[in-house]
Amino acid sequence: MPKMKTNRGAAKRFKATGGGKIRRRKAYSSHILTKKSTKRKRNLRQGALVAESDERAVRRMLPYL
């Protein structure tokens, strides 16, 4: 059976944690930052985990994660 292909866009956006969960970055932090509060921008800097409902779809895109 041939090797499965990794979705390269997803590979750049997601990483695995030590416990096997999938880490992601938060959206809305790249531009139009003037109207966003300092608190909101600070919270956007922190990473987040992929929701359980989305995890199956992400794992299909990243077969070797």
N, C-alpha and C positions, 0 to 999 in steps of 0.2 A: 504494500500500500504506500502511495506517495506521502511525502511530508505535508502537513497542513500549513497553510499560509497564515501568518500573523497579520492582522490589520495594522498597518504601520502608523496610521493616525492615532489609533487607540493606544499603541505601544508607547507613544510619546506622552500620553496624557495620564496613564495609570501605572501604579507600581504596587507590588504586593507588600503587605506588612509581615512582620515575623510570625504573627498568628494566622496568616493565610487570608486575611481580609484584603480588600482592594482600596488603596488610597487614591484620592483625586484632589484637584485644586478647585477653588470656588470660582464661579463665573462673576462677571460684572466688575472686574478689577483692573481693566486695561486702559480704558479711556473715559472721558467725560467724568473726571474725578472731582471737579470743582463743586458740583451740586451735592455730592455725597458727603455725609458727615464724617468726621475724623474717626469716630467710634465704628462706623460701618466699614470704612476702609481698613481699619486695624483688624476687624474680624474677618475680612475677606482674605487677609494675608495667611491665616491659618488654614491648614489642610483639612480635609473632611474624608469620611469614608463613603464608599458607594452604598446606596440603599440596598437592602436585601432584595427588593423587587427588581432592581436593575442588575444585580450581580450576575445572574445567569447570562444575560445578553453580553455583558462585558467579558465574561469568561469564554464565551464562544468566539469572540473577536481575538482573544489572547490565549490560544491553546497551550502555550508553553510557559504561562505565568506561574 
